Amino acid sequence: MHERSSVGDLTRKLRGELERYSPGGKLPSSRALVERFRVSPVTVSRALAQLAAEGLVVTRPGAGAFRARPPGAGAAAAVAGDTSWQEVTLSADAATEVAPRSVDAAGVLATLAAPPPGVVEFSGGYLHSSLQPERAMAAAIARAGRRPGVWDRPPAEGLPELREWFARGVGGAITAAEILITAGGQSALTTTLRALAPPGAPVLLESPTYPGLLAIARAAGLRPVPVPVDTDGVRPDLLAAAFRATGARVFVCQPLFQNPTGAVLSAERRPEVLRIAREAGAFVVEDDFVRRLVHDDAGPLPRPLASDDADGVVVHVCSLTKATSPSFRVSALAARGPVLERLRAIQVVDHFFVPRPLQEAALELVGSPAWPRHLRTVAVELRDRRDAMSAALRLRLPELALPHVPVGGYHLWLRLPDGTDEPALAAAALRAGVAVAPGRPYFAAEPPAGHLRVSFAALAGPGEITEGVRRLRAACDEVLG
C-alpha cells in the first residue's frame, strides 16, 4: 500500500478508538501498533503526529502517546481574545494602494493538498512517488553529508559547480556568473517579480496561466493583465497591444509545455516575443519549469528563450523540483546586466542562501549515473500515462474537448461544454472519488469557457488513470445530465 494511504488509514482507525481511553490515558506502544496493524514504524509515527496536530493525542519522548485532555481540564482554560482589530489593520493600506494586495493561496493549495485516502489524484502537480528518484536522492544526500564543509555557509549566489551545471542547461552565452541558486521555482518567481515591478504596476501574464503566478503577482500588489495563449503559445499581436495599452515592463511566460494548456511557443513566435519586449523596454520572465519532464516521443526541444537573448531581455527560471520531488527545492535564476545585482540583493535579503547540504545533494544527484537513467524512465512513463489518460477521456468523456495533447509536462487541459457549472462538476468529481483542478483559478479575468486541468503524473499508473476517468464520467453524468 502506498505510504500516504497507510498513514491515512491508520490515523482514521486510531481516531475512532480514542474513546476507549480516558483523558490522559496511555495509548499502546508504537511497537504494539506496528504488530497489530502490520504497518511500518514510520507509518505509526506519522499517524500519531497527525493526531497530535489535531489536538487529540499528546506524545512525550520516551514515555509514549496519551489521549489529550479536554481544554480546561487540569488547567485554566485559555482566554478567548478579540482579534477583530486585525481586520482594520490589515486592510488599512488598501485605500492608498493602486493595486491592493490580495494574498490568496487557494489555487496553490489545491495543487499541494493531498486528497483524502482512496481519491484518485488528477489534481496533483508533482511526480507520483513511484516516479521519483528516491534511492538516487537518498544516496546523493548521504554522499553530500560526507563532503568536507557541507555545513558551512555557502556563497550567497550558490555553489560555483551547481551554478555552472545550471548555466550549461540554459545554453547560449549564459555563464555561471549569471546564475543565482534559489529555493524552488515559486521562490525564484517571487524574487523576480519583486525585483522587476513596483507595487501597483501592471504585469503581463499568459491567459490561462499557473494560479501560483497569479497569487505571487497579487500578493506583491501588482496588476495582472492577461494575454491569450493558443496552441502555438502567446499571441504576439495581443502581446504588443497589451504592452502599448498598459505600459507594462514585465511579461511572464512558460514557452515550453505551458501550464495549463501544454502549448509550446512556436519557432516563428519566439523572435517576435523578444523583439516586442525589447521595443517596449520590458523584461520577459521565462519560467522553464518542466523541460526535464519531456516525453520520449517529443523529438528535439526548442532551446530556452534566454539562450537566444544577447541583450538581457530574458530572466530565466528553471528548477529541479518537478523532475525529482516536491521537497527537493533547488532552482536557478539566470539574468544578464544590472538586473542580476537587484535579483541577488532581493534573494539575499529574503532568504540569505539556499542551505548548502541541499545544494551539495543536488550536485551529487545530477552528477550521478542514476540521473540520466531517471530522466529516460520518466520520459517513457509520462508518455504512457498521457496516452492512457487521453485515450480514456476520448472514449468515455467525448463531450469534454481535448484540443491539444502535449509531448511534455504532466497534465491535460479540458474544455467543458458551454454552460457547465464548473465548481459543481469539481465537487461532484470529489464525491465520486477523483480530485480535479477547476479552470477558473487559471484566469486573471473572466474565462472564455469552463475548463478542468487533469494531471497524469501523480498517479500510480494507467490502471488508476482508467479508474479516475470512470469516476469523472459518473460526476459528469450527475452534473451534465
Buried (B, 14 or more C-beta within 10 A) or exposed (E): EEEBBBBBBBBBEBBEEBEEBEEEEEBBEBEEBBEEBEBEEEBBBBBBBBBBEEEBBBBEEEEBBBBBBEEEEEEEEEEEEEEEEEEEEEEEEEEEEEBBBEEBEEBBEBBEEBBEBEBBBBBBBBBBEEBBBEEBBEBBBEBBEEBEEBEEEBEBBBBEEBBBBBBEBBEBEBBBEBBBBBBBBBBBBBBBBBBBBEBEBBBBBBBBBBBBBBBBBBBBBBBBBBBEBBEBBBBBEBBBEBBEEBEBBBBBBBBBBBBBBBBBBBEEBBEBBBEBBBEBEBBBBBBBBBBBBBBBEBEEEBBBBBBBBEEBBBBBBBBBBBBBBBEBBBBBBBBBEEBBEBBBEBBBEEBEBBBBBBBBBBBBBBBBEBBEEBBEEBBEBBBBBBBBBBBBBEEBBEEBBBEBBBBBBBBBBBBBEEEBEBEBBBBBBBEBBBBBBBBBBBBBEEBEEBBBBBBBBBBBBBEBBBBBBBBBBBBBEBBBE
